[in-house]
Amino acid sequence: MVRKLLGGSPSEYALLKSHPDERFFGVQLADRQPDSLAEAARIAESRGARFVDLNCGCPIHEITRRGLGASLLRKPSRLGRLIEAMRKAVSVPVTVKLRAGWSENETNVSTVARVCEESGAAAIAIHGRTREQRYSKAADWDLIGRVAAERGVPVIGNGDILTPYEARERMARSGVRSVMLARGALIKPWLFREIKTGHTWLPSPEERFSLVWRLLEMMREHFGVDERGRKRTLRFLPWHLNFLCRYLPLPEEEYAERARQHPLLQSRLEKPTPASPLERLLGDGRPETHVRFSEELVASAGAEEALERCRLLAASLPEDGGGGELEVARSEVAG
């Protein structure tokens, strides 16, 4: 949020920090004033951003009622002026994130994308749903493809990517330069590697637990291990577990054809019966379980202790861990 950033908000400045391993770090900005966006873009560039992006995709009412996010889709001329101001302020590329439109009756992404390119956007990402649809219904990759064919700058497709074979099929169908991941990467953080290698990884429960433990280690590194750091970890870790628990093994040979007909992220898929208490814990969708899971992890000195604690927790849980189907994950992710 540019307003908070220019006001010196520590929580906003924290979002401008990158890890040494991030070779291509970008910053997305949300505002409606050219001068403010220009200044925020300069700050982002000075903090190491390799590109700056304008958020025109966030559907959340608290954002759109202020004239930010997806509401800018209704004002292409203003959007063009914002991009021009950002482009003049920085030497790094300026990109923009769009949705299909405001509503099904206002699906104007083709016009908006043209204005973005003419105003200097170096690339355009398109979420294939309208603001009113938010995260319901399947993303319209045919619409994304039509816009990609019209534009001279790279177009990046976004919406409902959960597997490498879905990414491959959507790219081939639409002709986009790349894909953007959101909920799929929260459910399967290894999805990036799957897309890079072209192979689906089907981790064991122990491998999935190791990934959760690594997430805790990174939170300790970032937030610290004092009482304040523990509280912050216990705030964020259950949120991540709410996505990680939605993982299902989806081998290509079994699900590729179904995924071509309808995205797996938008499908109600039957969960297999857990083969062990640990697997049941990892797939438990109840918020109270996520809190208890997080507390056991935070209380552990090492991975072996954490695994033993969590096995005991798993053995104490009722077997009904939140339903037998993969439901569409609710998301607080803007855009």
N, C-alpha and C positions, 0 to 999 in steps of 0.2 A: 504494500500500500504506500504510494508515493507521499501522501499527506503525512503519514506517520514517520516515514523515512526522513523527510525534510524537517520534521519536528524533533529529530534526534532520538527516536525510539530505539532503545537497546535491542529489543526483540526483532525489529526490522533490520538493524545493522547486522545482527547475528545471521540473518539469511544471506548476507553477502560474503560469508566465509566459505571457502572451498577447501577440500582436502587435497594434499599434494598429489594424490592419485588421479584427481579429476583433470584430465587433459583438455577437456572442452567444456568449460564452466560458463553457463549463461544465466542471466537474471531476467525474470519476467516482472514487468511493472504494470500497475493499475492506476489510472488517473484519467482526467478528462480535460486538463489544461495543458496547452503546448509548453509554456515556460516551465511549469513544474516537472513535466515529463523530461524535458531537455536537461534540467538540472539533475534529476534522479539518474538519468542515463549516464551523465558525466561521472557521478559518484560511483555507479556500478562499474564503469570502465576503469576508474582509478583503483577499484578493489579487485581487479583482475578478471572481470567479465570478458569473455571472448566474443559474446554477442549479447544484445539486449532485445527483449521481446515485449510486445504490447499485448496485454490480456484483453481480448474481445470475446472471450468464451465463457467466462464465469456466469452461471445461471442463478446464483444465490440471490434471493430478494434483497438482502442487506447490502449487496454490492450494486445490483442493477437499479435500485431505487435512487441511488446517488449519481446515476448517469455513467457508471463504470461497467466494465466487463461486457457482457453480451448486449447491453443496451446500446452500445456504440454501433452495433450492426444496423440500427435504425437510422443512423446519421452518417452515411458514407463520407460526406464532405468534411465533417468534423474529423472523422477518423483519418482522412487523408492529411489534414493539417497536423494532426498529432504525429503521424509518421514522419512527415517532412521536418518537424521540429526536432525529433529525436535524431534523425539522420544527420542533420546539420550540426548537432551537438557532439557527436562522437565519431571516431574513426573506425570502430568495429561495426560489423553488420547489424542492421536492425531487422527484426523479423516480427511476425504478427500471428497470433492464434485466433482463429475464427470458429464460429459454428455455422451450421447450414442456414440459419436465419433466426428470427425472433420466434416465429410460429410457422405452422404448416402453410398459413396464408401469406406469410412474409418470408419465404425462402429465397433470399436475395444474395446468397454467397457468391454467385458468379459476378454480380455487379461490384460487390464489396471487394472481392479479390482483385478485380481489375483496378479499382481505385488504389488499393494497397500497392500494387506493382508500379503504377504510374507515379505514386508518391515516394517511391524509393525503397520499398521493402525488398530485402534480399532473398527472403523465403517466406512461404505462407503455410501454416499448419491448419488443417481443417478437421474439426470434430463433426462427424456426419450425422448430427442430430440438432434440432432447434433448441432454443432456450426453453420453450414450454415443455419439450420432451425430456429435458434434463438428461437423465441416464436411463430412461425407459425406452422401449422399442429397440430394434436393431439399427446400428449406424448405417447410413445410406452411402455405401462405397461406390455405387454407380454415379451418384451426384459428385462425390469427391473426384472420381475419374474424369467427369466432364469438365470440371474446373481445371484439373491438372492439364488436360489437353488444350485448354484455352490460354494458359499462362506461360510466359517465357522464363519465369523464375521457378526454382524448385518448389514443388508442393509436397507436403508431408501429410499422410493420412492418419487419422486417429479415430479409434472406436472399436471396442469389443475384441481386442487381440489378446488371447490367452495362451496360444500355442505357436510354435515356429511354423507349423504348416498352415495355420490361418494367416500369419504374417506373409508367408510366401504367396499364398493364393490371392490375398487382397492386393498385394503389390502388383502381381501379374495382371489381375483383372482391371485395376484402376490406372496403372501406369505412373503411380506416384514415385518420387525419388526415394522416399524412406517412410517409415511408420513411427508414430509416437505411441508410447505405452503409458498406461495409467493404472487402472485397477488390476489389470493382469499382472503387472510387475509387483504390486503389493501382495497379491496372492502367491506369486511365484517370482521371487527376486532373481532367480537364475534364468528368467525368461530371456534376458539380453544375451546370455551365453548360448542359449538354445537357438536363438535366431542367427547368431554369428556362425555357429557350427552347423546349423541345419538339422540338428538331432534333438529329439526329446529326451530329457533326463527324468527318470522315474526313481526318485530317492527313497531309500528305506526310512522307516520311522527314526532310526538312530541318526541317519544323515540329516533328516529334517530337524531333529533336536539339536544337532551340532550347529546348524544354521541359526536357530533361535539363540543358542548360547553365544554365537559370534555376534549377533545383534546386541545382546546384553553387554558384551565386552566393548563394543563400539560406543554404546551409550555411556558406559563407565569412563571411557577415554574422553568423551565429549562433555558429559555433565559433571564428572568427578564422582568420588566415592564417599564424600562427606554426607551429612544428613540432607543438605539441600539437593545434592546430586541424586541421592536415593529417591527423594520425593519426585524429582523431575523424571527419573527413569520410570517410576511407578505410575506416572501420569501418561507417558507415551507408550510404554511397552504393551499394555492391554489393548490399545488401539491397533497396534500392528498385529497382535495375536488374533484380533477379530477378522483380519484378512487372511493371515497365514492358515487359519483353521479351515478355510474354504478350499484348500488344495484337494484335487482329485487326480489320480493317475489317468492320463488321457493319451494312450499310445496312438500313433498316427494310423496304424493299420486298422484300428477299430473305430476311430472317430473322424477321420479325414472327410469322408463322404458326408457325414452328418453335419460337420462344420461348414461344408460348402453350402448346405441348404439353410442353415441358421447358426449364428455364432454360439459357441459353447458357453460363453460368458452370460448369454441371455437365455440359456436353456436350463430346464430343471432336470438335473442328472442324478440318478440314483447313486448314493454313496455305498461303497462296498462295506461289508461288515468288518469292523476293526479286527486285526489278527492278534493284537496284544493290547494290554492296558495303556502302554505308551502311545500307541497309534490312536487309541480312543481319546486320550488327553489332547493330542495334537489336533484332532478333528472336532473337539468339543466347541460348540458355538455359543455357549452361555456366557454372558458378560461376567458373572460371578466366578466362573472357572478361570477366565482370563486374568482376573485380579489375583486369585489364589496362585495360579501358575506363575505370574509375575513375582509375587512375594517370595515364592520358593526359590526362584532364580536369583533374586536380589540378595537373599539370605545366604547364598552358597559362595564358598571361597574358591571353588574350582569346578571344572566341567564334570568330573566324576561325582563329586558331592551333589551337584545340581541334578544329574541324571538319577541318582538314587532317591533324592528328595521327590523328584517329579514322578518316579515310578510308584512311590508310596502314595503320593497324591492321586495318581491315576487309579490305583487299586481301591481308593476310598470313594471314588465318584460313582453315582448311579450310572448304569449302562446307557440310558437314554441321554445322549449328550447334545441335544439340540437339533434333532431332525435327521431324516435320512436322505435329503436331497440337497444338491448345491443350488442355493438361491442367489439371485443377483445381489452382489455386495453393495450395501449402501456406501456412499462415498462423500467425504467432506472435501475432496480435492477440487479446487477451483478449475473451471474450464471444461 
